[in-house]
Amino acid sequence: MQISDLPFQEVWAEDFEFSAPPGEKPTPVCYVAREVRSGRVVRLIGDELTRVKAAPHRTDADVLAIAYYGSAEGACYVVLGWPLPVHVLDLFAEFRCRTNGCPVPNGNSLLGALTFFGLPAIEIAAKDEFRALALRGGPYTLGESEALLAYCQSDVDGVVRLLPHVLQDMDVADLGRALLRGRYMQAAARIELTGVPVDVTGLGALRENWTQVQEEVIRAVDAQYHIFEGRTFSSSRWRGWLAANGVPWPTTPAGQLALDDDTFREMARAFPSVAPIHELRATLSKLRLNALEVGRDGRNRCLLSAFRARTGRNQPSNSKFIFGPAVWIRGLIRPEAGTAIAYVDWCQQEFGIAAALSQDAAMLKAYRSGDPYLALAQQAGLAPATATRTTHARERELAKACALAVQYGMGERSLGQRLGQSTAHARELLARHRYTYRQFWRWSDAVIDFAALNGFLHTVFGWRLRVADAFNDRSLRNFPMQANGAEMLRLACSFMTEAGIRVCAPVHDAVLIEAPSNEIEVVAGLAQKEMARASACVLDGLELRSEVKIVRYPDRYGDERGRVMWETVWNVLARASRCGVAAKV
């Protein structure tokens, strides 16, 4: 496809420079746009931006807006009160889609993309200098204003130079899929502006006292475990605790305990007694309270980093995002007076995606039953057809562990360790899964074959992963579930924000929304409908179920996995600072 083939009357490349202190909404500084075919240029700075009530070019369905990382442009549109463009082509998303899985020596910035294609670009030092000037905010001298506009226009010109290289491998269908990605960048702009409501009093107390209470928190949590030596986690003591409590634990090929965060996270889900130590380790290694970006209005706002992960999922900073560090810190999420929040998440999303994509009739039947794990236990002969969650809880848990092991690419040895059973027993469970869901396994094997033959995998809406020799079977088998789950979430966020639902954050397979307290049930119900619609779009008609957890002011959000750690921290903090903050989640 060439620029002349684009089915739009006008094509505008645009860029804003803005100032945005951590946690705050952006303040637009200047704006430049170029109509790609005619060459017409618009330049606005300072008060010129606020005097206009809409973008200085058309934004209707016959116009295409082009940006590089368009959620920034979208946020500036919203702040200025300009109606958002109907169609956006985001060249960052398209560059990521084109190069995902490939080496990109100079990174994924506009400068990196231009360099990748051998196109001229502004020097890094000059770019940093002008960006710092924009971040400083006004007032600007006449010379500074001209320099900022010239810098902003250099980025627009870079977008125009990049456009033909992005379009060259596209056809009309590819363009439609690309516009879906641009549509999500508009949703991301609205979400980033909304942010997550945070208990700033509690956060302030934590920040002020955290250094002095950390050691007491370690002692309080470790009192039941005796794992730490001062502030240091002891792997030998951990091995002893595991043996004493009959908890099986995955090991590395060298026979050492696997102590990575992913292993701790999965084992904490399987064994609740592990969760406090997992939370403590995550707290000590990841929690940077001063890095959490909270604005003056008490909202956690940070870049969602859309499309950064290989699966196309968001990848916000763990230190800046309230859902990023240890789970217990989510207790700081608290709706404002008169409002409520709802956490809406898909039920067994990956199981449903696998069933729909593989078209395994038995797997689809299990998902539609409402309890796929009990259904698997029945289908695999682990439990009778009359079994219920109550009468055959153990068999259901075995089936659940087996299903999750398949989703995560876990082998028989690791599954056996997780279950506290022999490898032979785990092998038998996996064999039952393979026999019960034969069509799923044929499809999963075909995914590996497709990747080997074609050198890439893709989602139903065209997000691609280039496959190199370094990729393992586990990653490749899991990609369709994770990446199509990301497609589903992006589409749901687009539907919801366009419907006027205030989305505070997307979280893997869920969204956090807010509404007036007396409207939250209705709004949450609407969110569920949009999530079902999004799943049906991705899965050829299959609507995935979702669940809702509602929290009204003055209560706070809480995650059961972090409850013990939350209560421990606040009990210690209350004693140390007499801050009077309630410890109850």
N, C-alpha and C positions, 0 to 999 in steps of 0.2 A: 504494500500500500504506500502511496505517496501523499504528500500534503494536499495535492489537488484532488485526491480521491476521497478525502474526508467529507462525509455527508452533512456538512454544516455550512451555513451562510457566512459565518464569521468564526475565526479561530484566534483566540487571544492567549498569548503567553504572559504571565503576570507574576509579580513578586512584591512582597512587603518587607520592609525592615521595621523592627519593633523592639520595644523595651519590655522585658518581663522578668522582674525579680522572682526568686523561687517562691512558688505557691500562688503567685498573683496572675490575674488575667493580663494578656498582652496590651500594651499601649502602642498602637501603630504610629510609626515615625514618618515613613514615606512609602510611596507606592508607584510602581512603574508597570505599564502594560504595553504590549506591542501586538497589533493585529498582524498575524503571520503572513497573510497573502498580500495585503496592501502596504504593509510597513508602517502604518500609522502608529504613533507613540503617544501615550498619555503619561504625564509625570505629575504627582501630587506630593506635597510635603507639609507637615505641621497643620495649621488651621485649615488649609485647603481640603484636607481629608474630612474634617468634621462638618464642613459647610455643605457638602453634597450628601444627599439622602439615599443614594444608591450608587452602585458601581458606575464608573464613567464609560461603561460600554454595556451592551445588551447581555443579559444572563438567561434568556429564555431557552426553550428547547431546541432552537435552531442555531444556537451558539455553543461552541466548545471552549471551555477554559482549561488552560494547561499550566501546571505548576510542578515544582520539584519539592516533594513533601508538602502536599497541599493542605494538611490539617492546620498548618501555621497560617496559610492564607485564609482558610475557612474561619479560623478563630478571629482573625482581624475583621473579616466581613461581618461576623456576628456582633463584635464589639462596636463597630461603627454603625450598626443597624442596617447594613446593606443586605438585600435579599441574596441568598447564596445562588451560585450558578446551578442550573439544572443538570448540566453535564460537565464532568471534570475528568481529564486525563492526567493522572499523576505519574510523572516520568520516574520518580523514585521507585514507586511500586513496580513499574514495568521493568526498570533496570534490575531490581532485585529478582523479579520473576525470570528474567532472561539469564541472569548469572548465578542463580541460587544453586549452591553446591560446587561452583567453580571458584578458582582463585581470583580475587579482585585485589591486586597489589596496593592500590591507592584508596581502598575503602569505597563506601557507598554514598558519599556526599556528591553534590553536583560536580565539584572539582574532580572527585574520583571517577565519576561516570564520563566526564569529558576526556579525562586522561586515558581512560580505558579504550575509547574510540580514536585516540590520537588527535583530539580537537583542542584548539587553544583555550586557555583558561587563565583566570587571574591568579597571581602568585599567592601562596598560602599566607605569607607574612602580611601582604597588603589586605587580604580578605580578613584576617584576624584583627587588623587595625581598624578597618571600617566597621566590622561587627561590634567591636568594643565601643566605637563611637555611637552606634545605634543603641546599644544596651545602656549607655550612660544616660540617654534621654536628653531632651532639650533644656533650655533654649540653645539654638545653634547659631553660629555666625553665618553670614552669607556664604563664605567660603566652605564652611562645614556642610551647609545644606546642599550646595552644588556637588560636593564630594560624595555625600551620601546618595544623592540621586544618580550620580554617575556609577557608583558602585552597585546600586540596586538595578540599574539598567544593564550593567555587565552580566548580572545573573540572569536577567530576562533574555539577553542576547545568547547566553550560554544555553538556556532552555530551547531557544529557537534552533541553535546549531545541533543540539542533541536530538530534536524531534525526528528528523528523517531516519536516524539510525534506530530509533525505537520502532518506527512504523514499518521498516523495510521487510520484516518477516510476518507482518500482520495481514489478516484478511478481515472481512466484515464481521465474522463471528468472533474473531480474536478481539476486535475493537469493542464489541459488546461486552465481553468478559472484562476487558480492561476498564470500561466505564463503571462496572460494578465495584472494582477496586477503588476507583476515584470516588465513587459514591460513599464507600466506607470512610474515606478520608474526611468527607464532610461530616459524617456521624462522629468520627473521632474528635473533630474540632468541637462539636457541641458537648461531647462527654468530657473532654479535657477542661472546657470552660466551667462545666457544672461542678466537677470535683466531688470528693467524698467528705461529708461533714465529720469533723473531728472534735473531740473533747479537749479544747485547748488548755483548760485548767489542769486536767490530768497530765497532758503532754508536758506542760510547763513544770509540773512537780517532778515528773520523771527526769526531764532534762537537768533540772537543778540539782537533783540528789542522786542521779544514777551512778556516778563514779563511786561515791561513798557506800552505796548499798549493794553493789555487785557481789562483793565477797560474802555478805550475809545471805544474799539470795542463793549463791552457790551452796553455802552451808545448809540453808533451809531445804532446798530441793534434794541435796545429796545425803541428807540425814537418813533416808530410807534405803540408800543405795551404797554409800561409801565407795564411790568410784573415783572421786577427784582427789588429787594431791595438791592442796592449795587451790590454785586456779587452773591446774593442768589435769586434763582427762587422762586416766590411766587405762590403757587397753588391756593390761594384764588383770587389773581389778574388774574390768568389764567382762572379761572372759569368765572370771570366777562367779560374778553375779549371774550371768547367763546360765552357767552350769547349775548353780544352786537353785535357780528358779525354773529350770526346765524349759528355757526359751531357746529354740534352735536359731542359729544365726548364719547367714551366708558368709562364705569365705572367698578369698581371692584364689587365683590359680596356684599361688605359692603357699596356700594353706593358712594365710593370716586372716583375721577377722576383717570383713569389708566394713570400713568405717566412714564411707562417703555419705554425703547428705541424702542422696537418693535411697540408699539402703536403709538408713535410719528412718526416712519418711515412710517407706513401705512397711517396714517392720513395726513402726508405731501404729500404723493402721491395723495391722494384724494382731498386735499385742499392746493393748492400752497401757500396760505397766511401763512400756518403753517410752511412751510419749513425753513424760516430764524431762527425761534425760535428753531426748531429741530436741525439745524446746530450749532447754538450757544450753546445749551445744550451739544451736542455731542463734540463740541470743548472744552468746559470747563471740561468735565468729562473724555474724552478719549485721547485728543491730547497731545502727549509727543514728542515734536519735536526732542529732543536729542536722543530719542530711535529709530527714523527712521533710518534704516541701509542703508547708502549710501557710496559706495566705492570711492576711489580716482579718479576713472574714471567717476564719476557722475552717477553710476548705483545703483538703489535700489535693493539689493539682500538680501533675507532672506529665511529661511526654509519655504517651502510651507506647511509643516506638512500634507502630504498626508495621507488619511484614518483616520484622527483623529476624524472627526465628526461621529456621529452614522449613518448618511446616506452614509458614505464613502467619503464625500466631503473633500477637503483641508480645513485646519483650521489654516492659518498663523496668527502670532501675530498681533493683531490690532495696536499695537504701532510701530511695526517694518516694516510693509508692507504699501506701499503708498495707496493701496486700502482699508486699514483697518479702519483708524479713520474717522473723519468728511469728507463728500463728497467734500467740497470745496477745501481741500488740494490736490485733484487730479489735480488741476490747475498747480501744480508744474511739472507734467509730460510734458516733452517737447522733441521732437525728436532732434537728433544731426544734425549739418549742413550737408546738402546733403542727408538727410534721411527723411522718413515719417513713421508715425505709423498708424495703422488701428485697430479700435475696432470692432470686428466681433461678433455679438450676435444672438442667435436663436430667432426667432419670436414666441411668445406665446408657448414657449417650453413645459411648464407643461400641457397646454391644449392639445397639440399634443400628449404628452406621455399618458395622460389619455385616449384620444380617441383611440390610437393604442392598449394599453394594455387591455382596456375594450371591444374593437371591437364593439363599439357603432356606428352603421351606420350613424345616424344623426350627431353625434359628429364628426366623420371623415369627413363627407360632409361639416360641418361647418369649420373645419380646412382647408380643401382643397380649400375652397372658397377664401381664402386669407385674409378674415376679419371675424374670428370666432365670434366676439362679435356682429357684425351686423347680421351675419347669425343666431345667437342664438335669437336675437330680432325678426327676421322674423319667425323662427321656433316656438318660444314660443308665437307668437301672439301679441307681443308688437309693431310690425311694419309690414306694408304690404310687400309683396314680391318685390314691386318696390322701396322699401326704399333705400336710400343711406346714406353715412356718413354725408352728408350735410343736407339732408331733414329731417333726423330723428336722429340727433346727441344726443338728450336727451335720446331717447329710447335705442340707442346703449350704452350710458354710464350706463344706468340702467342694461342692460344685462352684460356689462363688470364687473360692481361691483358685480353682482350676481355670475358670473363665478369665479371671484377671491375669493369671499367669500367662495365658495365651495372648491376651491383649498387650502385655508388657514384654512379650518375647522371652519369658522366663523358662528355663529348661527344667528337666526332671529333677536334677540335683538341687537346684535352688528352690523349687516348689516343695520338695521333700523337707528341706531345712525350714522353710516357712511354716509348714504344717506340723513339724515335729514328727514326721513319719519317715519311713525308709525311702530310699530312691526308687526301689522296686514298686512301692505303693504309689508314689507320685507318677511313675511311668505308666501304671495301670490307669490312673485317673486321666492322664493326657491321652492315652489310647482310647478311652471311652469317649472323650471329647472329639477326637479325630473320627471315630466311627459314627457318632451321633450327628456331627455336622460335617459330613463328607464333602458337600458342595462348597462350604466355606473353605475347607482346606485345599480343595482343587483351585479355587479362586486365589487363595493366599499364595499357593505355589506359583500360580500364573503371574502374580505380581512380580515375583523374583525373576521369572523368565522374561517378562516384558522389560524389566529394568536392564537385564543383561543384554538383551537383543537391541534395545533402542537407546540405551544410555540415559534414560530419564523416566520419571514418573510424573503424573499430573492428577489434579483433582477434577471434579466435574465442571468447575468453572475456570480451569486452565492454569491454576498455580502449579509451577513446575519445580521439580528437584532434579538437577543434573547428577547423574550417578557416576561416581568414581570408584576405583578399585578398593578404596579405604572403607566404603560403606559395608556394613554387615547385614546379614539377613534380618536380624531383629529390627533394625532401623527401617529397612525397606518394607517389611511386613506391616509395621506399625504406621508407616507414613499415610496410607489412605484414610485410616481412622482419625489420626491427629489433624491432618491437613484439611480433610473435608469437614471435620468438626470446627476448624478455624473458619472455613467458608460459611458455615452455618451461623456461627456467632457474629461474623461481620454483617451478614445479611439481616440477622435479627436486630442488631444495633441500628442498622439503616432504617428498617421498618419502624422501630420504636421511636427513634429520635424524630423521624419525619412525621410520626403520628402525635408528636408533642409530649411524649413520655420523657421525664427527666431521668436519664441514665447517668448514674454517678460513676460507674466503673464496670468494664467487662472483666470477668475473672475466669479464665480457662473455658469452662462449660457453663458459665452462669453470668448473670448481670445483677448489679446492685442498683435499685431504682429508688426514687423518693416521690412523695406526694403529700398533700395535706392529710392529716391523720384520719379525717372522716371520709377520705376518698381512696385510701390506700388499697382496700380490697378490690375495688372496681379497677383501679389502675393496674394492680398486679394481675388481675384477670385478663386485661387487655394485653399486658406484656406476655402472658402465657400464650395467648392466641397468636401473637406475632412470632413468638419462638416456634410454635407448632407450624406456622406458615413457612418460616424459613427452613425448617427441617424438611418439610414436604418439597420445597423447591430443590434442595440438594439431593434428596433421597427418592426422587421420582414418585412422590405422593405419600410416602410414609411419614406420618406425624409423630414425632417423639414427645413423650410425656414430660412434664416438668413439675417441680415442687416449689412451694413458696414458704419462706420464713419471714414473718413480719415483726418489726421492732418499732414500737412507738416511744416518743419522748415521754418521760425522761429516761427510759431504759436504754441500754447500750447493746450493740451487736456483740455476739460472743461465738466462738468456735469451741466446741467441746474438746477438741484435741489440745487446746491451750488453756483450758479452765484451771487446772492445777497450778500452772506457772503464773497465770494472771493473779490468782488469789494469793499466791506466795509473794509475788512482787509487791502487791499493794499492802499486804500485811506488814512486810518488812519496811516499806516506805512510810507507812503510817506511824510505825514506831520510831523511825529515824527522823522524820521531819514534822510529825504531827500536822500533816497537811490536811487531814480530814477527808480525803477522797475515799469514797466507798469502795470496798474491795469486791463487792459482789458483782458478777458479770450480769 
